[in-house]
């Protein structure tokens, strides 16, 4: 047999591979051969997967956010010390936390925080709930390859990772290591470790003088991948050195934990923002995957969708590669205020996109979600900051929590005599006179036709009008049904919060009964979207809106479904006639397009109305969960009819035995009943022959 030079090279490569016990080897076609599959480096796909580790088990997990990567909104007590500060004394994230406090004081406070925010008792509580089988652990690249102000400040963090892995393993819980922050910031958020693209604007303040201010959201940036140009929303260059730093971090993590049985896998970077160059991101994901599979062949590799959850972006990427999954984050807290039915429908509607993405890419995991339907949580959008225009409605205030790490924490307790303090960001959020914003209550619905009680409701409902438990329970059931019933599972964000925010805290939601303990496959969850799936809602126009806005919304539906049709008739309609027309076209459009993501909003002109609403005796809408009937109505009618015949026959028999002597004697002397006619039970029930009729009175006028 004659060998070509490429064949000879491949043969020698294979021999060297076997002789050195390497985990993978490359051939002349630039394919990397692993034990269970082959990775094709030119196409970023795989083949020959032996399915050694099928992804058969649903993930039912929670995030351990705010622990190793600080987020001020989750643990505000750590950041109260920076209220009233200026450019040099204010921390907005863990990077500036270490920068302002220095390595010694920063590490002292962090160790106190690490000791108390996640404990073995908390992991035991989550495990004993019966509904958690995995934990998503956010970490920072600085923990494994320290740089800048992190040097010295975050010393000891890896010890706590070791503790957690051991706690989880002893309770049969897996851990997904999530690189939540990378050098240069992948999204500009505080959750990446460092806010990017912010500017201090204090020098521009003349009235009132002395205000300390900054701007972040309108000029946010992210410099992990390179230099970002805000005007073109593109990168002018690619920083390969920082990308390599992230790949080196992956290597360190794999080397350190490859043999720990608790590790489920790795997420190479969390939430790279939507402007991240897609080609470079996919290349990074691919190279990280090869690193993981070389030494940890059974780890899952979960990549974030970069806020681009669509089949055109991810369909076909890493096709055929084992153990990969796509992470998407689905929140409702940043949506416009709406009635509960909107959030119910929106939760159930996600299943269609999840199914589509499972088909186009593969396993889908909802790596972050919550029950929040508002943006009220203090500092949710940054320390003393907020997105422009947020929150959309007034928020409820509660007493700010006492510091979880103990009274020795600087900046605590809060001074209840002070109003909101600086520095001031783009929007407003912060403690006021010892009170902290946390959310809004849901009000019980009345007979109001446009279901707009939520718009007029105060942020805090009185006890007899508070429907938060009902709404949150129903919403949780729908979300769990969607995320676990159609994808590969989920991680709730977050396991807990310092403030009283059960819509963000899994542990508080469990305590309130919003999320059930134990089995998540009961009918209340599995069939939670029954109303939405069977068309129990219709999309109608909200009365009382400006007619011109209603007309524009109708024209939007016409342009979509009837392009080119004359629209003059819309302008000629007014009043209830116009609203009725809107009802027709809104519902038609929504019904046709809802499965591909359409909502019943139309710029606030539409809302979902439930057919055959039921109201309790107190006049409030009954929002209890509806379980679909297990049998059809015809079967029920037949069953009840037969039951009525049987019960009626039994009653008639008893009456005849007591009142008709001839019938009584016939029954007693029948072949079937003769063996029992003298028993104590028979005589006590129907009377003995000698006294069965002695209580029957003689009719007036009868002959004695």
C-alpha positions, 0 to 999 in steps of 0.5 A, a space after each residue: 500500500 502506498 502512503 501519501 505524505 499527508 497520510 504519513 503525517 496524520 499517522 505520525 501525529 496519531 502515534 505521538 498522540 497515543 504515546 504522550 496520552 494527550 487528550 486531543 490531536 489535530 489532523 492535516 485538515 485542521 480537525 481536532 480529534 477528541 475521545 468522543 467526537 471530532 471538532 472541525 475548526 474551519 467550520 466551527 462544527 463537530 461530527 462523530 459524536 458518540 453521545 457519551 454524555 447526553 443532555 437528558 436531565 432538566 436543570 432546575 437551578 438558582 444563581 448565587 449572584 452578588 457573592 463573588 461578583 458584587 452588584 450593589 442592588 443585591 447587597 446594598 449594605 456593602 455600598 451604603 458607605 459610599 453615599 454622599 461621596 464624590 469622584 474619588 470616594 464612590 464605588 459603583 462596582 467591585 472594581 471601584 470598590 477595591 480601588 477606593 478602599 484599597 487592598 487591605 480594607 477591601 479584602 477585609 470587607 469582602 471576606 466578611 461578605 463572603 462569610 455571610 452572603 452564601 453559607 452552607 446552611 443556605 445551600 442546605 435550605 436550597 437542596 432541601 426544597 426539593 426543587 433545586 438541582 443546580 447552582 449557577 456561580 458567577 465568578 470574575 476573571 480577576 479571581 484566577 488572573 488578578 490585575 489592577 485594583 483586584 490584586 490583594 483585594 480579592 485574595 481568598 475568593 477561590 477558597 470560597 469556590 472550593 467550599 461551595 463545590 464541596 457543599 453542593 457535591 455533598 447534597 447532590 447539586 451540580 454547579 455551573 461556573 459562570 465567568 460573569 466579568 472579564 477584563 475591560 467589561 463585556 457589557 459596561 454593566 456593574 455585573 461585569 465587574 466594572 461600569 464602562 463609559 461613565 463620566 463624572 459631570 459635577 463640574 457642570 453643576 451650578 444650581 444648586 452648587 456642589 452637586 456630585 453627578 455622573 452619567 452612565 446609561 446614555 454613554 455606556 461602553 464595553 471594551 473587552 473586545 476592543 475600542 467601541 465607537 458610540 457614534 457608529 455603535 461598532 468597534 474600531 479595533 479588536 483587542 486580541 490581548 484581552 480576548 486571550 486573557 479570557 481564554 487563559 482564564 478558562 484554561 486556569 478554571 479547567 485545570 483547577 476544577 476538571 476533576 471536581 464531581 460537582 462541576 456541571 460545566 462552564 459559561 465562558 462569558 456572561 451577557 456580552 452586549 449586543 454590539 459585540 462583533 459576532 464573528 469574534 465572539 463565535 471564535 472566542 466561544 469555539 476556542 474556549 470550547 476546545 480548551 474545555 473539551 481537552 481536559 474536561 470532556 464531560 463538562 457542559 459548555 453553555 454560551 450566552 446569546 449576546 442578547 440576540 436570541 434568534 435562529 439567524 444568529 445561532 442556527 448551525 453554530 457548533 452543530 453536532 458538538 456535544 455538551 453545548 447549550 445556549 443561554 438566554 435571559 428572559 426578564 419582564 422587569 424592563 417591560 412597560 407596565 401592563 395588566 397581569 394578563 399581558 405578563 401571563 401571555 408573555 411568559 407562555 409565549 416564550 415557549 414558541 421561541 424556545 422550541 424554535 431555537 432548540 430546533 435551530 441550535 440545540 439545548 436552550 437554558 434560561 440562565 436568568 429570569 425572575 418574577 419582577 414585573 417592574 423596575 423598582 428594586 433599588 439600584 437595579 440599574 446601578 448604584 444611585 442610578 437608573 435608566 432614563 424614564 425608569 421606573 415607569 410607575 411609583 414604587 413601594 418603600 419599605 424599611 431598609 434591611 439591617 446589614 446581613 454581615 453585622 453592625 460593624 459594616 461601615 455606612 450602616 445603619 442608615 441615617 433615617 433623617 437623611 433624604 436621598 443622597 448623592 452622587 446622582 446618576 442619570 435617574 433616581 434610585 436610593 434610600 430616603 429617610 431610611 426607606 428603600 424602594 422594592 417593588 409594587 403590589 398587584 391589586 385585585 381587579 374589579 369590573 372595570 372594562 379596560 382592566 386598568 386598575 393596575 395603572 391607577 393603583 397605589 404602589 402598596 395595596 391594602 390587605 383586602 385588595 392585595 392580589 400579589 400572592 395570586 398574580 405571582 403564583 400564577 406567573 411563576 407557574 407559567 414561567 416554570 412551565 415554559 422554561 422547563 417544559 420546552 427547553 432544557 431548564 433554568 436558573 432563577 435570578 437570584 437565590 436571595 436579595 438583602 431587601 424584601 424583594 420576593 420577586 427577585 429572591 428564590 428563597 423568599 418566593 419559596 417561603 411565600 409559596 409563589 414557587 412550589 417546593 418539591 415536584 415541579 411537574 404537578 398539573 398546576 405547573 404543567 398545564 399553567 398556560 392552558 388559557 393562553 394556549 387555548 385562546 381564552 384571551 382576546 386582544 382588544 382596544 383600550 377605551 379612552 385613548 386618543 383616536 389618532 393613536 387608535 387609528 395609527 395602530 389599526 393602520 399598523 395591522 393593515 400594513 402588516 396583513 393587508 399591504 396596499 389596501 385603502 385605509 381611508 375608512 379608518 380615518 372616517 370612523 370615530 367613537 365606539 365604532 372606531 374602537 370596535 374596528 380596532 378590536 377586530 384588527 387588533 385581535 386578528 393581528 395578535 392571533 395570527 402573529 402571537 406565536 412568532 412574538 407579537 404582543 397585544 400592546 400596539 403602543 399601549 392602545 391594546 390589552 388582553 381580555 379574558 373570555 368569560 371572566 368570573 368575579 367573586 361575591 366581593 366584586 373582585 376578579 377571581 384570578 385563581 389558577 384554572 386546571 383544564 378538565 380531564 374529561 369532555 363535557 359529554 362524558 361528564 353528563 353521562 356520568 352524572 346521569 348514571 350516578 343520579 339513577 343509582 342514588 335515586 334507585 337506592 333511595 326508592 328501594 329504602 322507602 319501599 322497604 319501609 313503607 310497602 309490606 308486600 314489597 318488603 315481604 317479596 324482597 325478604 323471601 327472594 332467593 338473593 336476600 333470603 340468606 341475609 333477611 334475619 341478619 342484624 344489619 338487615 333488620 336494623 336498616 329495613 325493620 324486622 318482620 314483626 315490627 317493621 310497620 308498627 310505627 306507621 299510623 292508622 289513617 283517620 276513619 279507618 276501622 279498628 
